[in-house]
Amino acid sequence: MLSLHKFRPPRRAALAPLRNRHGRRTPALSRGFLTGIETEFLDLALALPIPPSWPAYSTAIIAVTVVTRFALLPVSVWGKRKSRIIEEVVVPQLEKERHGIAKNVFDQMKADKIRGDKPFLVEYHAKKCREILSARQKELFRHHGCQPWKTIAFPPLAQLPLFFGITMGLREISQMPNTPFDSEAFLTLTTLAHPDPTMTLPILLGLVTMANVETSNMLMTATQKAKFEEIEKKNEAGKKAGKVLVQPRKIVKEGLRGLSVVRILFASVAPGSITLYWLSSATFGLLQTWIMDWMDYRRRKVFEAAKALEQPAAPSTLSSLPKGRVIKMPDSIKVPPRP
């Protein structure tokens, strides 16, 4: 009994104070305040071969950001590859089939004994062609597995779990009593556990996010610019005609612009460690966007040059009919109402 009374188990190594490479003692950390992942991050920051003159935890945050973004890079490449399939496979296939579809619709109109004046026939023919082409487009999207909503939604959605996980982990470390983040400064941050008092990093975060939005369509070929201008003219004509137009691309862009301002507000009250992580991630995303857009720009130029060498097929539509030409039908056939 005496020996048992004198026996005391050794303290757990995880609870013992740590000494970093700078010779400073970090406060004792209790597992009641840290999860396993957060503890591993602090251990990683002290174990990395970082030069002594560099701030250990800030460097570790940037390094973890770069590694995680590189790990998710294949998802972004997958999205770009699916977009390339749409441009180089689906769209050319629809262009090839457009002539045959227009001819089949025209023949079907004659078989159904549709008659009327030229404006009515042109509108009726165009409507039927659009319906068939839309159904064919969806079929090609399913066949190649490149639905546009997937290529747009999957890359950012794949980043959310890691983004929120790392953000919550840094928040827990920053709010921990005697946190080691409180003893390290970086750039304009007096401490990683408190917000930036100068608002420099939050504003820089908003500018980088805004640059990512505004430069997404900076590199455009001549064909893309012509198509973009044509779409803008159609939208302006629709607005003047009083039509309500839904432009998903414009809505998304405006939403991302608003997100840039919201991120500044959140970063102004967030711990410096979180602001540093957000800024590192946004900077990586901006560089990734520039590189991928440049590669897409070069690919499109080669693709358009090769396409220009092909002989385009002459379109066959009802708009080529002489003015005043009508399809004569028996009087017993009722003309369908104008849509």
C-alpha positions in Angstrom: 0.0 0.0 0.0 2.9 2.3 0.8 4.5 1.8 -2.6 1.1 2.4 -4.3 0.6 5.6 -2.3 4.0 6.9 -3.3 3.6 6.0 -7.0 2.6 8.9 -9.2 2.1 8.5 -13.0 4.2 10.8 -15.2 2.7 13.8 -16.8 1.5 13.4 -20.3 4.0 14.8 -22.8 1.2 16.5 -24.7 0.4 18.7 -21.7 4.0 19.7 -21.0 5.2 23.1 -22.0 6.9 23.3 -25.4 10.0 25.2 -26.3 10.2 26.3 -29.9 13.3 26.9 -32.0 13.6 30.5 -30.9 14.0 29.4 -27.3 10.7 30.8 -26.2 8.4 28.6 -24.0 4.9 28.2 -25.4 2.1 28.0 -22.8 0.9 24.6 -21.6 -2.0 23.4 -23.8 -4.9 21.4 -22.5 -6.7 19.1 -24.8 -9.9 20.5 -23.4 -9.3 23.6 -25.6 -7.9 21.9 -28.7 -9.0 19.2 -31.0 -6.5 16.7 -32.4 -6.2 18.5 -35.7 -5.5 21.8 -34.0 -2.9 20.3 -31.8 -1.2 18.7 -34.9 -1.2 22.1 -36.6 0.7 23.7 -33.7 3.1 20.8 -33.6 3.6 21.1 -37.4 4.3 24.8 -37.1 7.2 24.1 -34.6 8.5 21.1 -36.6 8.7 22.6 -40.1 12.2 23.6 -41.2 11.4 27.3 -41.2 14.3 29.8 -40.9 14.5 31.2 -37.3 13.9 34.7 -38.6 10.5 33.7 -40.1 7.3 33.7 -37.9 6.6 30.0 -37.4 2.8 30.0 -37.1 2.2 32.6 -39.9 4.5 30.6 -42.2 2.7 27.4 -41.3 -0.7 29.0 -42.1 0.5 30.0 -45.6 2.1 26.6 -46.2 -1.0 24.7 -45.2 -3.1 27.0 -47.5 -0.8 26.3 -50.5 -0.8 22.6 -49.9 -4.6 22.3 -49.5 -5.2 24.4 -52.6 -2.8 22.3 -54.6 -4.6 19.2 -53.3 -7.9 20.6 -54.7 -6.3 21.7 -58.0 -7.4 18.5 -59.9 -11.1 19.5 -59.3 -10.5 22.9 -61.0 -8.7 21.1 -63.8 -11.6 18.8 -64.2 -14.0 21.7 -64.5 -11.8 23.3 -67.1 -11.6 20.1 -69.1 -15.4 19.7 -69.1 -15.7 23.3 -70.3 -13.3 22.5 -73.1 -15.4 19.5 -74.1 -18.4 21.8 -74.4 -16.5 24.2 -76.6 -14.6 21.7 -78.8 -17.1 18.8 -79.0 -20.7 19.7 -78.1 -20.9 23.1 -79.8 -19.3 22.0 -83.1 -21.5 18.9 -83.1 -24.6 21.1 -82.8 -23.3 23.4 -85.6 -23.0 20.3 -87.8 -26.5 19.1 -87.1 -28.1 22.5 -87.3 -28.4 22.4 -91.2 -30.0 18.9 -91.1 -32.4 19.9 -88.3 -33.5 23.0 -90.2 -34.1 21.0 -93.4 -36.1 18.3 -91.5 -38.3 20.9 -89.8 -38.9 22.6 -93.1 -39.9 19.2 -94.7 -42.1 18.4 -91.7 -43.9 21.8 -92.1 -44.6 20.9 -95.7 -45.8 17.5 -94.7 -48.1 19.0 -92.1 -49.4 21.4 -94.7 -48.5 24.5 -92.6 -49.2 27.7 -94.5 -49.0 31.4 -93.9 -47.0 34.5 -94.8 -43.3 34.6 -94.6 -42.9 36.2 -91.1 -45.1 33.6 -89.6 -43.4 30.7 -91.3 -39.9 32.0 -90.3 -40.9 32.4 -86.7 -42.6 29.0 -86.6 -39.6 27.3 -88.2 -37.1 29.0 -85.8 -39.2 28.0 -82.8 -39.3 24.3 -83.8 -35.5 24.4 -84.6 -34.8 25.8 -81.1 -36.8 23.1 -79.4 -35.0 20.3 -81.2 -31.6 21.9 -80.8 -32.2 22.4 -77.0 -33.2 18.7 -76.6 -30.2 17.6 -78.6 -27.9 19.8 -76.5 -29.1 18.3 -73.3 -28.5 14.9 -74.7 -24.9 15.7 -75.7 -24.3 17.2 -72.2 -25.5 14.0 -70.6 -23.5 11.8 -73.0 -20.2 13.6 -72.3 -20.9 14.3 -68.6 -20.3 18.0 -69.0 -23.5 19.7 -67.7 -22.7 23.4 -67.3 -24.0 23.6 -63.7 -21.6 20.8 -62.7 -18.6 22.5 -64.2 -19.5 25.8 -62.5 -20.6 24.4 -59.0 -18.3 21.5 -58.3 -14.9 23.3 -58.1 -16.0 25.9 -55.5 -18.2 23.4 -53.5 -15.2 21.1 -53.2 -13.2 23.8 -51.5 -15.9 24.6 -48.9 -15.3 21.7 -46.4 -11.5 22.5 -46.1 -12.1 26.2 -46.1 -14.6 26.1 -43.2 -12.7 23.4 -41.4 -9.4 25.4 -41.4 -11.2 28.7 -40.6 -13.0 27.1 -37.5 -9.7 25.5 -36.4 -7.8 28.8 -36.5 -10.7 30.5 -34.6 -10.5 27.9 -31.9 -6.8 28.3 -31.5 -7.1 32.1 -31.5 -9.8 32.1 -28.8 -7.9 29.6 -26.6 -6.5 31.0 -23.2 -2.8 31.6 -23.4 -2.9 30.9 -27.1 0.6 30.8 -28.8 -0.9 33.0 -31.6 -0.9 35.9 -29.1 2.9 36.0 -29.0 3.5 36.3 -32.8 3.1 39.3 -35.1 3.1 39.3 -38.9 3.1 42.3 -41.3 0.4 44.7 -40.0 -0.9 42.2 -37.5 0.3 42.9 -34.0 -0.9 39.4 -33.0 -2.5 36.5 -34.8 -5.2 36.2 -32.2 -6.7 39.7 -32.8 -8.0 41.6 -35.8 -5.7 43.8 -37.9 -5.8 47.2 -36.3 -4.8 49.0 -39.5 -7.4 47.2 -41.7 -4.6 46.7 -44.3 -5.0 42.9 -44.7 -8.9 43.0 -44.8 -8.8 45.7 -47.5 -6.2 43.8 -49.5 -8.3 40.7 -49.2 -11.3 42.5 -50.7 -9.1 43.8 -53.6 -7.7 40.4 -54.4 -11.2 38.9 -54.4 -12.5 41.7 -56.6 -9.5 41.2 -59.0 -10.4 37.5 -59.3 -13.9 38.5 -60.4 -13.0 41.3 -62.8 -10.1 39.6 -64.5 -12.0 36.3 -65.2 -12.8 37.4 -68.7 -9.8 39.5 -69.4 -8.3 37.2 -72.0 -10.8 36.8 -74.8 -10.2 35.9 -78.5 -11.7 37.9 -81.3 -14.5 35.3 -81.7 -15.4 35.5 -78.1 -15.4 39.3 -78.1 -17.7 39.3 -81.1 -20.1 36.8 -79.4 -20.0 38.8 -76.2 -20.9 42.0 -78.0 -23.7 40.3 -79.9 -25.2 39.0 -76.7 -25.0 42.5 -75.2 -26.8 44.0 -78.2 -29.5 41.4 -77.9 -29.9 42.1 -74.2 -30.1 45.8 -74.8 -32.7 45.3 -77.5 -34.7 43.1 -75.1 -34.6 45.8 -72.4 -35.8 48.4 -74.8 -38.6 46.2 -75.9 -39.7 45.8 -72.2 -38.7 42.1 -71.9 -37.5 40.7 -68.5 -34.2 39.1 -69.2 -32.5 36.7 -66.8 -28.7 36.8 -67.2 -27.1 34.1 -64.9 -23.5 35.1 -65.7 -24.2 38.7 -64.8 -26.0 37.8 -61.6 -23.1 35.6 -60.4 -20.6 38.3 -61.2 -22.6 40.9 -59.2 -22.9 38.5 -56.3 -19.1 37.9 -56.3 -18.6 41.6 -56.3 -20.8 41.9 -53.2 -18.9 39.0 -51.6 -15.7 41.1 -51.9 -17.2 43.8 -49.7 -18.6 41.2 -47.3 -15.2 39.6 -46.9 -13.7 42.9 -45.9 -16.3 43.3 -43.2 -15.8 39.8 -41.8 -12.0 40.1 -42.0 -12.1 43.4 -40.1 -13.4 41.6 -36.9 -11.8 38.1 -37.5 -8.6 37.1 -35.8 -5.5 37.8 -37.7 -4.8 34.1 -38.3 -8.1 33.8 -40.2 -7.5 36.9 -42.2 -4.1 35.7 -43.2 -5.5 32.3 -44.3 -8.3 34.0 -46.3 -5.8 36.3 -48.0 -3.4 33.5 -48.8 -6.2 31.4 -50.3 -7.6 34.3 -52.3 -4.1 35.1 -53.7 -3.6 31.5 -54.7 -7.0 31.5 -56.4 -6.1 34.7 -58.3 -2.8 33.2 -59.6 -4.6 30.0 -60.5 -7.3 31.9 -62.5 -4.7 33.9 -64.4 -2.7 30.8 -65.3 -5.7 28.7 -66.4 -7.2 31.6 -68.3 -3.9 32.1 -70.2 -3.8 28.4 -71.1 -7.4 28.5 -72.2 -6.7 31.6 -74.3 -3.9 29.9 -76.2 -6.0 26.8 -76.7 -8.9 28.8 -78.1 -6.7 30.6 -80.5 -5.3 27.3 -81.9 -8.8 25.8 -82.0 -10.3 28.8 -83.8 -7.5 28.9 -86.3 -8.0 25.3 -87.1 -11.8 25.8 -87.4 -11.3 28.8 -89.8 -9.6 26.4 -92.3 -12.7 24.3 -92.5 -15.3 25.1 -95.2 -18.4 26.3 -93.4 -21.7 24.7 -94.6 -24.2 27.2 -96.0 -27.2 27.5 -93.7 -30.6 26.5 -94.9 -33.4 28.5 -93.3 -36.7 29.9 -94.3 -35.3 33.4 -94.1 -33.7 32.8 -97.6 -37.1 32.5 -99.2 -38.1 35.3 -101.6 -40.2 38.0 -100.1 -43.9 37.3 -100.3 -43.3 33.5 -100.9 -45.9 31.3 -99.1 -46.5 27.6 -98.9 -49.8 27.0 -100.6 -52.1 24.6 -98.8 -55.7 23.5 -99.4 -58.4 25.7 -97.9 -59.4 22.8 -95.6 -56.2 23.1 -93.6 -56.5 25.4 -90.7 -53.6 27.8 -90.1 -52.3 27.4 -86.5 -52.5 30.5 -84.3 -49.4 32.7 -84.2 -47.4 32.0 -81.0 
